[in-house]
Amino acid sequence: MITFDNVAYSYGGGELLTGVSLDIAPGSFHFLTGPSGAGKTTFLRLCYAALQPTAGEVRLFDRPAQELGRDGIAAIRQRIGVVHQDCRFLDHLSVADNVALPLTVAGRDGPAARRDLDDLLGWVGLSKRADARPPELSGGERQRAALARAVIVSPDAILADEPTGNVDWEMSQRLLQLLVEFNRMGRAVIVATHDLGLVRVAKKQVPARVLRIANRQVTAAGADL
């Protein structure tokens, strides 16, 4: 699904990642850990072609990312849901309409999809905020909305960059459960996190693997890549 072959990425004249080779298989669940600034966000951005490697090759659904044009990248983005740390929205639209945007773009915003939207907003605890505008949301509410938006079209993979960073432990576990259920449907999940407690909870439910970024390398903690 997502394959790194001896990938390196340089930024600002220095190498941030080097010699990264691994495969993210369909239905796998990975946590991405490491200190701030180690390259977790960069790794995720390479996974959905927001960045291109400076050496080596990234393949997305058997297609070299370096050979994807604008249309090819747009097609890939329909298959990979992303939860960004900054959680950007269209401020003139309601929370519900922001979450539903991927459905609209895909031409799948019929009555059945709207019912799924209502269920999803309930799952992430935003039913009562469906008509609110993004500037009215707290940081935690924005993260929950971003996760809902990322999974609304049931993509083949979801990449989440610190999705529980601004929510309490109870909501963290609820959002984790959504990702676990998504994974049980056969989708791949990669979660960048500093929360090792979340990792331990997840490993009791799914065979999650932990990848650690340190010293420009990506290594497996306790399991082979």
Backbone as a ProteinNet text record, in pm:
[ID]
protein_1_A
[PRIMARY]
MITFDNVAYSYGGGELLTGVSLDIAPGSFHFLTGPSGAGKTTFLRLCYAALQPTAGEVRLFDRPAQELGRDGIAAIRQRIGVVHQDCRFLDHLSVADNVALPLTVAGRDGPAARRDLDDLLGWVGLSKRADARPPELSGGERQRAALARAVIVSPDAILADEPTGNVDWEMSQRLLQLLVEFNRMGRAVIVATHDLGLVRVAKKQVPARVLRIANRQVTAAGADL
[TERTIARY]
83.9	0	87.4	170.1	265.8	402.9	495.3	626	736.6	830.7	949.9	1068.5	1143.8	1261.3	1383.5	1459.5	1583.5	1560.8	1457	1414.2	1494.3	1528.1	1589.6	1513.4	1516.1	1455.2	1541.8	1579.5	1662.6	1580	1605.6	1531.1	1624.7	1623.8	1708.7	1856.2	1897.5	2038.6	2084.2	1995.9	2031.6	1941.3	1991.9	1913.7	1829.9	1697.7	1606.9	1580.3	1565.8	1547.1	1646.3	1692.7	1786.6	1769.7	1781.6	1781.7	1658	1540.5	1416.3	1358	1345	1283.8	1182.1	1057.4	951.4	827.1	734.7	609.7	492.8	397.8	273.3	169.4	134	44.7	-101.2	-190.9	-334.1	-373.3	-453.5	-500.9	-403.7	-288.8	-190.3	-219.3	-166.3	-183.2	-45.8	-1.4	130.3	119.9	197.7	220	357.9	367	492.6	532.9	647	691.5	829.1	870	1000.5	993.9	1107.8	1109.9	1060.3	1018.7	976	1090	1054.5	1154.6	1227.7	1192.6	1263.5	1223.5	1104.4	1062.1	931.6	851.2	724.9	628.5	612.7	522.4	576.2	705.8	766.8	741	757.1	730.2	586.7	491.8	351.9	326.4	387.3	366.2	423.6	530.6	582.4	483.7	406.4	311.2	192.5	165	52.4	94	224	279.8	268.2	256.1	264.9	410.1	502.5	645.4	697.6	802.9	870	1007.4	1051.8	1183.4	1295.8	1404	1521	1611	1586.3	1656.2	1566.8	1585.8	1503.9	1366.7	1277.3	1145.5	1034.6	925.6	802.8	699.8	636.7	532.7	399.1	298.6	165.2	69.8	17	-71.8	-5.6	121.2	202.1	240	225.5	265.6	375.1	485.4	589.8	535.9	551.3	498.8	562.5	690.1	760.2	702.6	628.2	572	426.3	369	229.9	218.4	129.6	99.8	-4.9	-54.5	-154	-279.1	-323.9	-443.4	-418	-297.7	-264.7	-260	-204.5	-199.9	-340.5	-425.1	-563.4	-635.8	-610.3	-672.5	-622.7	-493.8	-437	-499.9	-523.3	-579.8	-723.6	-791.5	-923.8	-914.3	-795.6	-777.5	-703.1	-649.5	-576	-634.7	-694.3	-745.4	-636	-629	-521.2	-579	-528.7	-561	-436.2	-440	-325.3	-324.4	-207.5	-198.2	-268.7	-263.1	-318.5	-469.7	-529.6	-676.2	-740.4	-709.6	-766.4	-906.2	-993.4	-1130.3	-1170	-1285.2	-1344.9	-1434.6	-1394.7	-1461.3	-1604.8	-1640.7	-1776.6	-1876.5	-1826.6	-1913.3	-1929.7	-2040.2	-2062.6	-1968.3	-1961	-1880.5	-1927.6	-2059.6	-2113.3	-2073.7	-2083.3	-2048.5	-1899.2	-1816.8	-1672.9	-1638.6	-1699.7	-1673.4	-1720.9	-1830.5	-1889.1	-1819.9	-1724.1	-1660.8	-1604.8	-1534.7	-1485.6	-1597.3	-1714.1	-1829.5	-1875	-1879.2	-1921	-1826	-1696.3	-1595.3	-1606.2	-1636.4	-1646.5	-1783.8	-1876.2	-2009.9	-2090.4	-2067.9	-2134.4	-2212.6	-2270.6	-2336.4	-2488.7	-2535.8	-2678.1	-2732.2	-2861.5	-2925.5	-2856.3	-2813.7	-2747.8	-2616.8	-2543.6	-2417.2	-2440.6	-2547.6	-2579.3	-2613.8	-2678.6	-2706.7	-2577.1	-2484.7	-2353.6	-2281.7	-2298.4	-2237.7	-2291.5	-2421.7	-2482.1	-2429.4	-2417.7	-2365.7	-2221.3	-2141.9	-2000.5	-1984	-2062.6	-2055	-2092.8	-2187.6	-2222.9	-2109.2	-2040.6	-1930.2	-1817.8	-1789	-1679.3	-1729.2	-1853.8	-1906.6	-1932.7	-1970.4	-1992.6	-2134.9	-2227.1	-2364.4	-2422	-2394.4	-2450.6	-2374.6	-2263	-2183.1	-2189.2	-2279.3	-2285.4	-2306.5	-2382.8	-2412.6	-2316.7	-2221.8	-2124.2	-2025.6	-1959.9	-1854.3	-1719.4	-1620.7	-1490.5	-1427.5	-1435.8	-1373.9	-1436	-1556.1	-1623.5	-1578.2	-1499.9	-1461.8	-1337.2	-1328.3	-1204.7	-1102.9	-979.8	-877.4	-912.6	-966.1	-1004.9	-1119.2	-1215.6	-1328.4	-1280.5	-1186.1	-1131.2	-1061.6	-989.2	-922.3	-1023.4	-1131	-1234.5	-1301.7	-1327.4	-1386.5	-1292.1	-1162.4	-1064	-1058.3	-1066.9	-1066.5	-1192.1	-1307.3	-1431.7	-1422.7	-1369.4	-1355.5	-1263.1	-1158.8	-1062	-1119.2	-1215.3	-1266.6	-1402.6	-1462.7	-1600.8	-1620.4	-1519.5	-1534.7	-1477.5	-1444.8	-1387	-1268.4	-1162.4	-1045.6	-973.1	-877.5	-800.6	-702.2	-662.5	-566.1	-596.2	-561.9	-572.1	-441.5	-394.4	-271.8	-310.5	-278.3	-319.7	-198.4	-180	-65.3	-107.8	-74.1	-110.1	-260.6	-346.3	-490.7	-553.6	-482.9	-540.1	-465.1	-389	-303.2	-376.5	-500.3	-572.5	-703.2	-714.7	-837.6	-802.7	-903.8	-879.6	-867.6	-831.7	-805.1	-928.6	-1044.9	-1167.3	-1194.4	-1182.3	-1204.4	-1092	-968.6	-857.8	-890.4	-942.9	-976.8	-1093.2	-1186.3	-1298.9	-1251.4	-1162.3	-1108.1	-1021.6	-945.9	-868.4	-960.5	-1074.2	-1167	-1218	-1239.8	-1281.5	-1173.8	-1048.6	-938.5	-924.4	-945.3	-939	-1048.9	-1170.1	-1279.5	-1250.9	-1196.9	-1158.2	-1055.9	-958.9	-856.7	-915.8	-1011.5	-1074.7	-1153.8	-1185	-1251.6	-1151.8	-1024.3	-921.8	-842.2	-861.2	-788.5	-658.8	-561.2	-433.5	-443.1	-375.6	-375.4	-232.7	-193.4	-65.6	-94.9	-54.9	-80.3	52.4	83.7	200.3	157.6	228.3	186.6	304	289.8	381.8	321.4	195.5	119.9	140	234.6	261.5	148.2	69.7	-47.9	-148	-164.1	-254	-204.8	-74.9	-15.9	-47	-30.3	-54.8	-201.4	-292.7	-435.5	-464.5	-408.6	-433.1	-379.9	-261.7	-200.2	-279.2	-368.9	-457.1	-573.3	-594.9	-709.7	-673.2	-560.6	-517.3	-367.3	-316.3	-172.1	-93.7	-96.6	-30.2	121.1	191.9	336.7	380.6	495.5	547.1	671.8	669.4	786	843.2	971.4	1036.4	1132.6	1120.9	1214	1315.9	1440.6	1550.4	1677.6	1758	1885.1	1867.1	1758.7	1726.4	1681.1	1668	1629.4	1487.9	1419.2	1291.1	1312.1	1292.6	1313.7	1189.1	1177.3	1063.1	1095.8	1000.8	1016.6	944.9	1020.6	962.2	904.2	918.4	867.9	947.4	962.7	1033	945.5	1008.5	932.9	881.7
-120.6	0	125.6	143.6	253.5	191.2	210.5	147.1	251.1	244	328.3	240.3	283.7	209.4	299.9	282.9	358.3	509.8	555.7	695	786.9	903.4	1010.1	1138.7	1227.2	1359.1	1463.1	1565.3	1674	1801.5	1878.5	2001.5	2107.8	2223.6	2333.7	2302	2218.1	2185.4	2069.3	2018.9	1904.4	1785.9	1665.7	1545.5	1512.3	1504.6	1476.2	1326.5	1258.6	1113.3	1054.7	933.7	869.7	718.2	654.7	508.9	441.1	502.2	445.6	346.1	220.4	116.1	40.1	47.3	-24.6	-30.6	-114.9	-130.7	-119	-32.8	-20.8	-101.6	-217.1	-309.5	-275.9	-316	-298	-366.5	-300.3	-359.1	-353.6	-289.5	-279.9	-157.6	-161.3	-50.4	-16.5	104.5	147.2	274.9	278.8	402.1	454.3	584.9	649.7	737.7	705.4	777.6	838.4	921.9	985.8	1126.2	1184.5	1319	1424.3	1538.2	1649.8	1690	1712.8	1752.8	1637.6	1513.4	1397.8	1368.2	1412.4	1388.9	1313.2	1306.2	1230.4	1291.5	1422.8	1488.1	1476.5	1489.1	1472.5	1333.1	1231.5	1094.4	1080.3	1133.4	1124.1	1197.2	1312.3	1389	1316	1240.6	1156.4	1044.9	1001.2	891.3	929.2	1059	1096.9	1199.6	1201.2	1277.7	1428.6	1475.1	1618.7	1663.7	1569.2	1589.8	1478.7	1507.6	1406.7	1378.6	1253.9	1222.7	1286.7	1318.3	1371.4	1258.3	1137.2	1018.1	897.7	792.4	673.3	690.5	597.4	597.7	566.8	641.3	611.3	564.9	449.6	398.8	400.8	457.2	465.7	385.8	277.4	188.2	145.1	103.4	50.5	154.2	282.3	387.3	472.7	496.4	582.4	723.4	771.3	903.7	1012	992	1092.7	1106.7	1006.3	1009.3	1053.6	1078.4	1121.6	1269.1	1298.2	1437.2	1490.5	1609.5	1669	1582.9	1528.5	1443.7	1314	1258.8	1135.8	1156.1	1268.1	1298.7	1321	1388.2	1409.8	1276.2	1181.5	1049.9	976.1	987	924.3	983.6	1113.3	1179.7	1133.2	1077.6	1021.1	887.6	827.4	695.5	700.2	816.6	832.4	950.6	922.7	1029	1078.1	1209.2	1268.2	1358.5	1340.9	1430.8	1512.3	1641	1728.2	1783.6	1823.7	1886.2	2021.3	2096.1	2231.1	2234.5	2123.7	2111.3	2230.8	2253.1	2367.2	2335.5	2437.3	2423.2	2546.6	2537.5	2653.3	2721.9	2839.4	2902.9	2947.3	2962.6	3006.6	2890.7	2767.1	2649.7	2596.5	2527.3	2464.9	2347.1	2299.8	2180.6	2063.4	2041.8	1929.6	1940.6	2060.4	2076.9	2061.4	2103.8	2082.4	1934.1	1860.8	1716.9	1647	1696	1632.4	1671.6	1763.7	1810.6	1697.6	1598.6	1490	1414.8	1401.9	1339.2	1423.2	1555.2	1645	1637.3	1640.7	1634.1	1503.1	1393.7	1261.5	1236.9	1332.6	1315.4	1210.4	1199.7	1094.5	1153	1272.5	1339.3	1323.3	1201.7	1172.4	1149.9	1113.3	1094.4	990.4	877.9	773.7	824.5	900.2	955	1055.4	1131.3	1227.5	1157.4	1042	964.9	915	869.9	828.3	945.2	1064	1183.7	1210.4	1199.4	1221.9	1121.7	994.6	891.9	921.8	964.6	992.1	1111.6	1216.3	1331.7	1292.9	1201.9	1152.5	1076	995.6	914.5	1000.8	1112.9	1199.1	1309.8	1300.4	1393.5	1532.8	1546	1678.4	1699.2	1612.5	1627.8	1765	1810.5	1938.5	2057.9	2029.5	2137.4	2133.4	2054.6	2035.1	2165.2	2257.9	2383.9	2496.4	2469	2571.6	2596.7	2710.9	2743	2708.3	2671.5	2630	2726.5	2860.2	2949.1	2937.8	2879.5	2864.8	2739.7	2653.7	2525.9	2539.7	2454.8	2443.1	2362.6	2360.2	2282.2	2134.8	2079.2	1938.4	1910.2	2002.9	1985	1991.1	2075.7	2083.6	1953.6	1893	1766.8	1655.2	1655.3	1553.7	1570.8	1695.6	1722.2	1680.3	1704.4	1667.1	1516.2	1441.5	1295.6	1247	1305.8	1267.2	1294.7	1408.8	1443.9	1345.8	1300	1210.8	1072.8	1026.5	890	884.9	1000.9	1004.5	927.9	921.4	850.6	709.6	660.7	526.4	502.8	583.9	565.8	435.5	401.3	278.4	289.7	410.6	433.5	566.8	576.9	704.1	732.6	855.6	901.7	1012	995.2	1090.2	1143.6	1274.5	1339.5	1396.7	1328.1	1367.5	1395.6	1298.8	1325	1342.5	1303.2	1315.3	1417.1	1503.9	1595.3	1695.9	1732.5	1836.1	1786	1656.7	1602.5	1526.9	1508.9	1438.4	1288.4	1214.2	1071.3	994.5	1029.9	960.2	977.4	1101	1124.1	1063.7	1062.7	998.2	852.1	783	642.2	626	720.9	713.9	731.8	828.1	848.7	729.7	674.9	554.9	442	425.6	318.6	334.3	458.7	482.4	434	462.9	417.7	266.3	205.2	59.5	-4.9	47	-7.4	10.8	123.9	150.9	47.6	18	-81.5	-220.8	-255	-386	-405.4	-296.3	-303.2	-329.5	-346.4	-377.2	-258.7	-143.5	-23.4	-10.2	53.4	78.7	206.5	207.1	323.3	352.8	479.7	524.6	643.6	634	740.4	789.5	915.5	976.9	1027.2	987.1	1023.7	1023.8	1103.3	1097.6	1017.8	979.1	918.7	767.4	722	578.2	502.5	571.6	508.9	470	554.9	525.7	404.6	396.1	282.1	152.2	154.5	33.1	-10.2	85.7	52.7	-8.1	48.8	-1.1	-142.5	-170.1	-300.8	-413.3	-378.4	-479	-514	-432.4	-451.2	-494.6	-446.9	-479.9	-507	-583.7	-611.5	-491	-382.9	-259.1	-271.9	-216.5	-209.4	-66.6	-51.8	80.2	108	218.3	265.8	386	389.5	501	572.4	704.8	786.8	847.8	821.6	878.4	872.4	975.8	981	956.7	1014.6	1012.4	875.5	779.8	644.4	612.4	524.3	470.7	324.4	286.7	149.5	94.9	-37.9	-101.1	-128.8	-102.1	-132.7	-263.3	-371.1	-498.1	-579.8	-536.1	-613.4	-575	-671	-643.4	-558.2	-475.7	-397.6	-487.2
0	0	0	103.9	111.6	137.1	44.4	52.5	43.7	136.3	135.4	96.6	-2.6	-47.4	-37.6	72.2	93.9	81.6	147.5	134.4	225.7	172.6	251.3	223.8	323.2	302.7	371.1	294.7	346.7	353.4	457.9	478.7	533.1	466.8	513	511.7	417.9	406.4	491.8	579.7	663.6	636.4	655	629.3	752.3	732.6	843	855.2	742	738.3	639.3	667	575.6	578.8	462.7	453.5	506.3	486.8	540.2	440.1	482.4	399.6	483.5	445.2	516.9	430.5	471.6	398.5	495.3	462	537.5	461.4	515.8	445.9	472.5	382.3	408	539.1	618.8	743.7	858.1	840.8	949.2	1036	1157	1251.9	1307	1283.5	1330	1412.2	1520	1592.8	1554.4	1539	1504.1	1622.3	1683.2	1801.8	1777.9	1872.2	1863	1918.2	1948.5	2007	1910	1962.2	1877.8	1784.1	1658.4	1560.6	1495.4	1534	1478.4	1334.3	1294	1155.8	1142.2	1247.6	1240.1	1137.6	1144.1	1049.4	907.6	890.7	758.8	704	788.4	746.2	696.9	773.9	733.4	601.8	584.4	461.2	340.1	359.1	251.2	216.4	316.1	295.8	207.7	194.2	107.3	1	-29.1	-140.7	-123.6	2	26	16.6	38.1	17.4	-71.4	-144.5	-225.3	-165.8	-163.9	-106.3	-186.4	-118.1	-187.1	-236.4	-189.9	-239.6	-212.5	-289.9	-274.4	-338.5	-306.8	-371.3	-271.6	-280.6	-208.3	-310.6	-283.7	-372.6	-297.5	-361.1	-304.1	-390.8	-336.1	-410.5	-541.8	-529.1	-639.2	-744.5	-713.2	-807.2	-743	-813.3	-756.8	-731.9	-610.4	-577.2	-663.5	-699.3	-778.4	-917.9	-964.6	-1100.2	-1102.9	-986.8	-981.4	-1019.9	-1113.5	-1144.2	-1047.3	-1075.4	-986.9	-977.1	-1090	-1088.6	-1012.8	-1028.3	-958	-808	-765.5	-622.3	-568.3	-646.3	-603.5	-586	-675.5	-664	-539.8	-511.2	-391.6	-266	-264.6	-147.1	-119.3	-220.6	-197.1	-123.2	-124	-63.2	69.9	103.4	229.2	305.7	421.6	507.4	599.7	618.8	697.7	806.6	927.9	1038.9	1068.4	1034.9	1055	1197.5	1243	1374.7	1378.5	1267.1	1270.1	1243.2	1195.4	1185	1116.1	991.6	919.9	865.4	870	822.2	742.5	676.2	610.2	711.9	755.7	869.3	840.7	713.3	682.4	677.9	688.1	688.5	830.3	853.4	983.7	1003.1	1125.9	1154.9	1069.6	1063.8	985.7	839.7	782.4	641.2	617.9	713.2	699.9	702	794.5	802.9	675.9	617.8	499.5	369.4	372.8	248.7	162	219.8	134.7	63.6	126.2	60.6	-57.5	-37.8	-144.7	-262.8	-234.3	-340.9	-418.5	-345.8	-409.5	-471.9	-458.6	-514	-440.8	-310.2	-231.9	-114.3	-133.2	-21.7	-24.1	-54	-54.2	85.8	96.2	228.1	315.3	256.4	335.7	393.6	312.9	360.5	473.2	464.8	570	700.6	690.2	812.5	874.9	790	840.7	906.8	849.2	905.9	1046	1062.3	1193.6	1295.7	1254.3	1345.6	1384.7	1286.2	1311.5	1404.7	1384.1	1473.3	1615.7	1628.9	1761.9	1824.4	1745.5	1797.3	1852.2	1784.2	1829.8	1923.5	1965.7	2065.1	2014.7	1885.1	1828	1776.4	1812.3	1763.2	1797.2	1918.8	1962.5	1905.1	1837.9	1778.2	1626.2	1571.4	1426.3	1350.4	1407.9	1338.9	1375.2	1462.5	1501.6	1388.2	1392.3	1296.6	1360.1	1279.7	1334.1	1434	1414.4	1514.8	1653.7	1662.8	1791.7	1866.9	1802.2	1862.1	1948.3	2050.2	2128.2	2048.2	2098.2	2030.1	2021.8	2129.9	2129.9	2034.4	2027.6	1935.3	1790.9	1762	1626	1588.2	1682.8	1653.2	1628.1	1706.5	1685.3	1549.1	1511.4	1380.6	1268.3	1287.6	1185.9	1166.8	1276.4	1265.4	1194	1229.1	1162	1012.2	975.5	833	760.7	828.3	764.8	736	817.4	799.5	731	701.8	654.3	523.3	437.2	309.7	314	434.5	451.4	357.7	371.7	285.7	316.7	230.9	250.4	365.4	397.6	505.9	571.8	698.7	768.8	839.2	824.7	887.7	985	1111.2	1213.4	1288.9	1284	1346.2	1480.8	1589.3	1726.4	1738.8	1702.3	1700.1	1837.6	1944.4	2079.2	2164.2	2100.1	2173.7	2259.9	2222.7	2296.6	2356.8	2377.4	2435.8	2563.8	2650.4	2775.8	2750.9	2856.8	2841.8	2795	2848.1	2807.5	2658.5	2608.3	2465.9	2383.1	2434.6	2363.1	2334.5	2436.1	2416.9	2319.2	2321.5	2228.4	2084	2062.7	1929.2	1886.9	1981.5	1951.3	1908.8	1975.6	1941.3	1798.4	1755.2	1617.4	1520.1	1551.2	1466.2	1468.7	1584.5	1595.7	1510.5	1518.7	1438.4	1289.7	1255	1116.6	1070.4	1156	1124.7	1111.2	1195.2	1187.5	1059.1	991	860.9	748.6	785.9	686.7	638.7	702.6	663.3	741.5	679	746	828.1	941.8	1030.9	1075.2	1067	1122	1212.4	1337.5	1434.1	1490.9	1467.6	1531.6	1668.7	1773	1907.9	2005	2111.5	2224.3	2339.8	2326.7	2436.6	2438.9	2519.5	2526.6	2594.7	2678.7	2738.2	2631.4	2532.2	2420.8	2342.4	2324.3	2253.8	2328.6	2461.3	2539.7	2531.4	2534.9	2523.1	2386.5	2282.3	2147.2	2127.7	2183.1	2162.6	2230.1	2322	2381.8	2289.3	2187	2099.6	1958.4	1908.5	1772.6	1774.6	1677.3	1672.8	1620.6	1697.3	1655.4	1669.3	1575.1	1580.2	1607.5	1666.8	1701.7	1619.5	1547.3	1473.6	1547.9	1561.8	1632.2	1538.8	1537.1	1460.4	1556.1	1529.2	1608.8	1526.1	1534.6	1462.8	1313.9	1259.7	1115.6	1065.2	1154.9	1116.2	1167.2	1096	1140.3	1172.2	1298.8	1340.6	1410.1	1412.3	1476.9	1622.8	1708.9	1851.6	1881.6	1893.9	1932.3	1819.3	1697.4	1583.8	1460.1	1370.9	1246.1	1155.4	1073.4	976.7	865
[MASK]
+++++++++++++++++++++++++++++++++++++++++++++++++++++++++++++++++++++++++++++++++++++++++++++++++++++++++++++++++++++++++++++++++++++++++++++++++++++++++++++++++++++++++++++++++++++++++++++++++++++++++++++++++++++++++++++++++

